[in-house]
Amino acid sequence: MLYEQRRGNVYVLRPQGRLDSVAAEEFRGEIDLRLKSGAADIVVDLENIDYISSAGLRVLLVSAKSLNAKSGTLSLCALNDHVREVFEVSGFVTIFSIFDSVDEACDAAPKE
Amino acid sequence: MARRPRNIVYDVNDKLPTSLLVGMGVQHCLTMSSTLVLAVILVGIVGGTSAEAHNLVRLSMIAAGIGTILQSLNRGPVGSGYLCPNLIGPAFMPASLLAVSAGGMSVLHGMVLLTGLFQAVLSRFVHKLRTLLPPEVTGVIVAMVGMSLVPVGVSNLVGLGGVDDVSEPAEVVLGVATLAIMFALTVWGRGSLRLYSVLIGVAAGYALQAVLGLRTDLEGLDWSELPLFAPPTPHLPTELRFDMAIAIPFLIAGLASLVKAIGDLSTAQKINDDSWVSPDMTSIRRGVLADALAVVSAGLIGGMAQSTSSSNVGVSLATGVTSRRVGFSAGTIFIACAFFPAVSTIFVVIGDPVKGAVLIFAACFMIVTGLQLVMTRLLDARKIFVVGAAIVAGLSVDMLPGVYSNVPAALGAIATSSFSFATVVAIVLNLIFRIGISNRAVLVLRWGDNPPEAVAAFMHEQGGAWGARVDVVRRATGALVEFVDVAAPIDRADGQIRINARFDGLYLDLYLLYGGAPIELPEVPPAPERAALDEATLRALSGYLIRTAASEVETTKRGDLNMIHLRFVH
């Protein structure tokens, strides 16, 4: 299940539950749809994500590369302690822009 | 290694400047004095004089001071090393009334001595109580201690404490104003203002009390006749008497007080360490012995039975000063004040509304700290009923005062104390609900299962049944999800994945048996960017995440199957 919100030119996507290989591929499809509809800046709100596997990390990385290729940005926010630990242990914390809240992430997104 | 919480200014090992040490000591003495009125009430009920009440108060102050000092000791067989002062134990009040009615003060002091010796013996076996008192039980006990302060705290706040049964508007103003000052200083105060929030609040309360001309609990005492220095008159040990007919109420109160001490000492440990996960039972055992010796000393010199003070632990958390040296200071000051009648009287003439403000202030912290302790564990239906039923039982005592009026006198100590009743219910239900819980569980994954969903549900169910720590269960679940999702999905494991889980309170062990080729668990992570490029790198990352999630990892073969043993320290 995926919740979506628009804040100006920023798409805020809020996946739920786990970002494992199955959920991550579905999520990848959702990102692709937004890209095709012209989204340039996406904030992924991970507040409701309990667990993320390496497959989930890869999908986020691939999505970020796709957006960067079109001069867009993908940032993350509201990681719980366990998810943040996975990002730190894997080294992915240095690849993404990570914020504490949706507001902070949207404020940091490039303005139109 | 202990991690100092951000809100702690001076932690348990810190030294303080002398002026601060004395100030903190006085602040804690004021909080310790909150139950001195029980001595006044007890003597009043049996028709004693104000001078006798005052003497009992002073002897109880000495016992409390001794207990507070012993509790702060950090070496040797006695003392937890934490700031956890003593005061007159409210849990002993029903039994104390029985004793005084049965045979006067001699019987009271004899039974108090006996109870202290009973607690001292029990203290040797405290480490075996870990199963009996898991964190969700100690947490609800700590919360219940805070809740049990509500009736007496609110009554006092509005001027209905002690022998007073009329609430005057001026008393309500006094109580609310004192409480508001303490809240404001704790929330917005910086530096000394926050450190001395209780002391300043009480001082303001004293001043306002005088301005409003409100009454005190020692109306019959002539201040001008009080000598400057005079030791209290102890009860000679040769005058002690024992009445075994009332032993049970005292032993039950002693047991309840011991359990409360475990809760208070666990809280004292937790507030000093952000990385706290479970009680240090060695320190608690020594602390329970210190508490027992406080009760013994009370019996020997003629004071009232003592218990650890949840209010004082709450004050130390609120002010951010938890240094054990404050215990030495407070204990010494309290003992010294007992020898100066006019000074010790100050602790007793503290107005009910001011007393109520201190109790409510401390209750806030105890209730929330206890609930936080409960929520460190996954709660299944069993645990929910243990916690919920204990709270219901405890609250029923205070909300329906007459409902237990017909219980046998021997059980009066339980049925008339919300804290004691909740404690007994929590311990008994916890024992009963352990029936049917095995410390082992197995999950077998098959073709067609949704492995990540299955392992997450499995760990949630078992974690709840075992009352395991939320963070440990989450880490173990993350490792399992990683294992079944990426490292060894069921198609690569030849359709064979079996997970054996074992939990003994100290460790959570997962044994992952799977077919197919053994997976790698690298000790170094691959470069993150490469994870986007190929499957092999992704699986290496997966193996690394599994290895780092656990405290210990071991790989081996079991027959045709590969086995990974993941151990999580609980």
Contacts between the chains, C-beta under 8 A, distances in Angstrom:
chain1	res1	chain2	res2	distance
A	18	B	452	5.8
A	18	B	453	8.0
A	18	B	456	6.8
A	18	B	481	6.6
A	20	B	452	4.3
A	20	B	481	6.0
A	20	B	485	4.5
A	21	B	452	8.0
A	21	B	485	5.2
A	21	B	486	6.5
A	21	B	489	7.7
A	22	B	450	7.6
A	22	B	452	7.4
A	50	B	456	7.6
A	50	B	474	7.6
A	51	B	452	7.8
A	51	B	456	7.1
A	51	B	474	7.8
A	51	B	477	6.4
A	51	B	478	5.2
A	51	B	481	5.1
A	53	B	452	7.4
A	53	B	481	5.5
A	53	B	482	5.1
A	53	B	485	4.6
A	53	B	486	5.6
A	53	B	542	7.1
A	53	B	545	7.8
A	54	B	482	6.4
A	54	B	486	5.1
A	54	B	531	6.7
A	54	B	538	5.7
A	54	B	541	4.6
A	54	B	542	4.4
A	54	B	545	6.0
A	55	B	485	6.0
A	55	B	486	5.3
A	55	B	538	7.1
A	57	B	528	7.9
A	57	B	531	6.5
A	57	B	541	7.4
A	58	B	531	5.2
A	58	B	532	5.7
A	58	B	538	5.8
A	61	B	528	7.2
A	61	B	529	7.4
A	61	B	531	6.4
A	61	B	532	4.6
A	62	B	532	5.2
A	65	B	532	6.6
A	81	B	471	7.5
A	82	B	471	7.6
A	82	B	474	4.8
A	82	B	475	6.8
A	82	B	478	6.1
A	86	B	478	6.8
A	86	B	545	6.5
A	89	B	525	7.3
A	89	B	544	7.8
A	89	B	545	6.5
A	89	B	548	5.1
A	90	B	525	5.9
A	90	B	528	6.2
A	90	B	531	7.9
A	90	B	541	6.2
A	90	B	544	7.4
A	90	B	545	6.3
A	91	B	525	5.6
A	91	B	527	7.3
A	91	B	528	4.4
A	92	B	528	5.0
A	94	B	528	7.3
A	95	B	528	5.5
A	95	B	529	7.0
